Amino acid sequence: MTKILAPKQIEFILKSTKRFNLAWGSMRAGKTVASVYRFMQAAHDWPDSDIWMVGHTSSTIYDNVISLITNAPAPGVPDPLAIYRPFCTWHDSKRELRFGDKTLHTVGAKDKSAASIIQGKTVSLFYCDEMTLYDPLIIDTIQTRLSRPHSMLFASMNPTYPSHQLKRWIDFARAKDPSYYELQFTVDDNPFLTEVYKADLKKSLSGVFYKRNYLGEWCLAEGAIFDFFDRQYHVVARPPRAGEYWIAGVDFGMNNAFSCVLIGVNTGRFDQTGKKMWVEKEYYWDPKTTGRQKVVSELARDVYDMLEPYGVRQVYVDPSALPFKEELKRMRMHVVNANNDVFEGIQKLTKEVKEGNLVIVKDCVNLIREMESYVWDAKKAERGIDEPIKKDDHAIDALRYAIATHKISEFDLEDYNRRKAQEMRQQFDPFAARFGR
């Protein structure tokens, strides 16, 4: 076991014997594998099948946990969960994991509606992935369901704001409360990460995301969101290369500004340069500065006229903009409901910009102006709400919708899988990382 588990992971597995057991800290620090291994160990020995696995959404519990249990990793990657894999079967239609003679139920906890699924049930064993992302009502509901003498919870999480209720659980554990156990994980606790990978991870994060996800600190979201933004590096005179395809994002507004951004995408599928995106054009209509408010059909026609020459693959629009979406559909544009989770979208957007995967053509003056003035709302942060100030953010919202929602297509999947396998080899094989194999 010592060859496939890090010392910090072994420590968590051996000592997590309380009712509430929390593995928390930096991303890529090994806390998910440790907590899942311990949970499966407990599930194997449990006297009943009142077992639930909870994720931020129903899809993330599969992506982050179920796939870890049921799918073998790339060759050469440590695989401590292999001991459980032969006894596990995932039933996608029921969203259940069969583990031997037990059924492990799953649920997403993104909003309050998940509480109704758990309420009324007595649960003897919980696994909670990304628990700091849950709605507070879900956390309260989970806590009240663990009523049996042998009930236990295992959870993994990244830190968030300091007044979060799970931070209080950690404080209980540090005060020697007999019901709570916590263990902090840092990037350096994962010996399977190369120094090159850790350096790249550090460079990809900034601001609150660096403090929480790399340093593992509980801190407020404050100051400039794109504090690293520099026109010299992030603004270009023209598109850096020909696009393989284009996507677009739209922030709909009539009384407020309306914005659409056109984004070129190059996956590196043909030229081996790696993924690169750029904001090529923007459309921006502000009735407060122009003195005229356009109707929905006019805005849809303006967007169509800008996008049609590019054969745009997807147009990502806020789900609430129903009449506008219908207008675009009548024009045979491929409209997709955008992921409008603000914090998640900002995290993805800042990562792409800081890593140099996303640049902006200089003609997109409104987007550039907003990037330089985008700040966290300090008053909301004090109440535990991570949101930016809602001012001069229309072009950024349009860009956020596209970046947060767009996923690599089946057309690019073969190349994507090849690159991910190469990344995994370099991450876990120091020889490969050194010589780029």
N, C-alpha and C positions, 0 to 999 in steps of 0.2 A: 504493500500500500504506500510506503514511503517514496517509491519511485514515481508514482502517478498522482500523489497528493502533496501539496506544499505543507510545511510545518504549521502555518496558520490555519489551513483547512483542517488538518488533523486535530488541532487544538479545539476548533469549533465542534467537530464531530464528537469528540470525547467529553466535552464539558457542557454541551447544550442539553441539559436534563431538566430545565425548569418549565413552567407552564408557557411562558412567552420567551422565545429564543430568537435574537435578532442579529443577523450578519449585515453589517453596514460599512460604508466607506467609499473608496474610489471605484471608478469603473475599471473593468478588466483586472480586478484585484483577486479574483478567485472566489468571491463570496457566494455566487450563484451555485457553482458546482458543490461547494462545501455544504450549503444549506439543503440543496436538493438531495445529495447523498444521504445526509442525516435524516431527511424526511422519508426517503424510500426505506431506509433502515428501520425507522419507526413504523411505517406502514406495513412492512413485512411482519412485524411482531404484534401488530395491533389486534385486539380481540373483536373488532367489529369493522363494518364498512362505511361508517359515518365519517367519510374522509372527503375533504374539499380542497381543490387547488384554485387559487384566485390570482388573476392577473389584472393589469391596468385595463386591458380589453380582452375579449375572448380570443382575439388573434394573437396578442402578445404572450398570453400564457402558453399558447402552442409554440410560437417562435422561440421564446426564451427558455422554456422548461420542457414541454412535452417532446419537442424535437431533440433536445439534449439527451433525453432518456431513450427515445426509440430509434434515433439515427446515429450510426457510427460516425465519428469525426474523420477528418482527413488522415491519411497514413502518417504515422509518426507523432500524432498529437496525443497527449495523455488522455486516457479514457477510463476514469474510475467508475463510471456508471455502467460499464460493460457487464458487470456482475448481475445487474437487474434486467438488462435489455431482453434476454431470451424469454422472460416471463411477462412481458408487457405487450399489449395490443391497443392501439388507438382506434376508437370508433368515432369518426369525424361527424357523422350524422347526429349522434347523441352527445358529442363533445365530452366523451368519457374515456378514461384510461383504465383498461382491465389489467390488473396486476395480480397474477395468480388467481385466487378465488375472490379477490376484492375488486370493487368498483370505485374508482377515484373520480369524483365529479369535478367539473370546472365551471368557472363563471368569470365574467369581466366586471370590474368594479369602477368603471370610469364615471358613472353617475349614480344618482340615488336609486334608480330603478332596480339595481342589483340587490339592494337591501331586501326587497320583497321576496327574492328567490331564497335568501338565506334565513329570513325571519321565520320563526316557528319551528326551525329545525334544531335538534341537538347535535352538535358536531364534536367529535372526539379528537379529530386531527385536522389541522389547517396547514397548507403551504401558501404563503403570500409572496408573490414576486412583484418587485417595484412598489412596495407598499406605501411609500410616501406620496405616490401619485393618486391614491384612492381618495374618493370623496370622504370627508370626516364622518358622515353618517354610516358609511360602510365599515369604517374602522370600529366605530362604536358597536355596530351590529355584530361584527366578528367577535369582539371581546365578550359580548354577552352570551354568545352561543357555546362557549367553551365551559360547560357547566358540570361535566362529569369529573369524577376524581382523577381519572387518567388522561383528561383532555390536555392537548399540547398544541402549540403553534410554532412553526419555523418560518422565518421571513428573511428576505434580502431587500436591500434598499440603498439608494444614494441619498446623501444628506440634502436637506432643503432649508427652509427658513427656521431660525432658532426656536421659535415658539410652537413649532409643530408638535402635535400630541405624541408622535412616536419618539421625538427627542425627550419627552418627559418619561417615556418607558425606559429609555437608555439611562436617564438620570436615576430612575428607580433602581435599575440593576447596579449602577455604580454606588448607590447608597445601601447595597446589600439586601434589597427586598428579595425575599425567598421565592417570589413568583417570576422574577425576571432575570434573564441572562443576555449579555450583549458582548460582541467582539468586533472591534474596528479592523478593517482591511485597508491596506494601502497598496499602491501599484508595486512597491518594492517587496510586498509579501508574495508576489507571484513570480517564482523563479523561472517560470517557463517563458516569460517575456524577455526579449533581447533588449539591450540598451538602446539600439537603434529604434526599435518599435516604441519604447517609452519616450524617447526624445521626440519622435513624430507625433505621438499622442499629446504630449505637452504642448507642442507648437500648434496643434489643431484647436485648442481650447482657449477661451479668453473670458475675462470678467467673472461673473458669477458662476459660469459653467466650469471655468478652470478651478475656482475655489472649491466648488462642491464635488465635481466629478474627478478631479485629479488630486487635489489636496485632501479631499474628504472632510471639508469644513461645513458646519451648519452656519449659514450666513444669509444676510438680506440681499436682495437684488437691488442694486443702487448704482447711480452714475450712468455714463454713456454705455449703450448696449454694444455698439460697434466702436469700442474705444481704440481698436487697432487700425481702423480704416484710414488709409492713406491714398490720396489720389494718384500718387506716383506709381503705386503698385496695383491698385484695384480698379483704376480707370484706364481704358485703352482708347486709342484713336479710331480703331476699326476692329471688326471681329477677328480674333486671332487665327482662325482657319475656317474652312468650309464646314457647315453643319451637316451631320448625318440626318438630322431632322430638327423640327422646331416644336416648341410647346408655348403656351401662353397662360398668364394669370390675370384675373380681372377682379378688381375691388369695385363693386357697384355703389354708386351714389347719385342722387339727384339734387337734394338740397346741399349735400357736401360734394367734394371733388370725386370724380369718376376717373379710374386709372386702369390701363391695360398695359402689360409688358410682354414683349416678344423675346423668347429665350432660345438661343441656338444651343444644340447639344451635340457633342462629339464624344463618343464612348471610347475612342482609341481602338475600335474594332478593326479598322483598316490601316491606320498609320502607326499603331503601337505607341502612341504618345500618352495614353492614359486619359481618363475622363476629364472633360473640360466643358464648361458652360459659360455663356455670356449673355447679358441683356443687350439685345441688338437695337431695339426700338421701344419707345414708349408712346402711349396716347394718354393725354391728361386733360380733362375738362373740368374746370372749377367755375361754377356759376357765380361765385362771389367776386371773382376777378374779371370774368368775361361779361358779366351783367346779363347773361341769358341762361335759362335752364332748358336743357334738351329733354325731350321725351324718350321713353324706352326704345322705340323703334329707331330714332336718330342715333342713339348711342350704339345700338346693335349694328346699324349700317356702318358707322365709323370704324368699329372694331373689325367688322367683316372686310372692309376695304383695306385696312392695314394688314390683316393676317392672310387674306386669300392668296396673294402671290407666293406665299411660302409653303402652302399645303400643310398647315399646322396639324400636328398629330392629335393633341388634346388641348382644350381650353378649360382651365380650372377656375371655377366660379364659386363664390360663397353659396352654400345650399339655400340660404334664405332669399336669394335674388330670383324668385320663380318667374316673373314675367320676362325678365331679360334673358334667362336661359331658354325659355320657349321661343323667343325671337331668334336667337342664334341657331337653335335646332331647326327652325323653319328655313334657315339659310344653309342647312346641311353642314353646320360646324359640329365637331365632336365635343360635346360639353360634358364635363366631369364635375361632380360635387367635390369641392375642395375640403381637405382636412383643415378645419378652422380652430384647432387647439393652438392658442396663441403661444404659450410657453414652449411647447414641443416644436412648433414651427420656427420660432426664433432660434432655438437651439440648433436645429438643422441648418438654418440659413447662416448663422454666424460661423458654424463649422466649415461650410463650403467656401465662404468668402475668405476665412482666415487661412485655410489650406491652399488657397490659390486656385480652387476648382471653379470658382465663379467670379467673373470680372464684369465690368459695366462699360459699355461704349459711351464716350464722352457726350454724345448728343442727348443722353437720357438725363437731362439736367434736374428734373424734379426728383427722380429717384436718388441721385447723388446728394442733392440737398437734404433729403429726408434721412439718408444713411448717416449723415454727419450730425444730425440734430436729434436722433432717436434716443430717448432716455427712459430708464425705469421710473415708475411712479413710486416715489419714496413713501407717500402717505399710505398707499395700498400695501406696500411691502411691510410696513409696521403692523398691519392687520393679517399678515401671512398670505397676501395675494401677490403673485409674481406676474405683473402686467406692466406694459409700457404706458406712458402718458398718451392719451388718445388725442394727438394733435400732429398735423403734418405727417400722416403715416399711410396715405392712400396708395402710393406707388409701392411702398414696402409691403403693405398687406397683399397687393396683387402678386408681388414676387414671392412672398411667404407662402401663399396658397399653392403656387406651382411647385416650389422646391419641397414643401412639406408633403405633397401628395404624389408627385410623379415618381414612378418606380420603373426600373429597367424593364423593357418589354421582352416578350418571348423571342422576338427577332434578335435581341442582343444576349439572350440567356446563355448560350454556349460559351461565348467569349467571357461573359461575367463569371460563370462557374470556373473557367480556367484561371482567371485572374485571382479569384478568391482562394482557390487551392494553392496558387503560388504564394499569396500573402500568408496563408497559414503555415506553409513550409518555412518561409523566412522567419515567421514569428517564433516558431518553436524549435527551429534547427539553426543554431549559431553558425555552423559551417555554411549553410545555404544563405543566411543573411549576410555573411561576410563577403561571399563571392557572387551574390545576386542570382543564385540558382533556384 
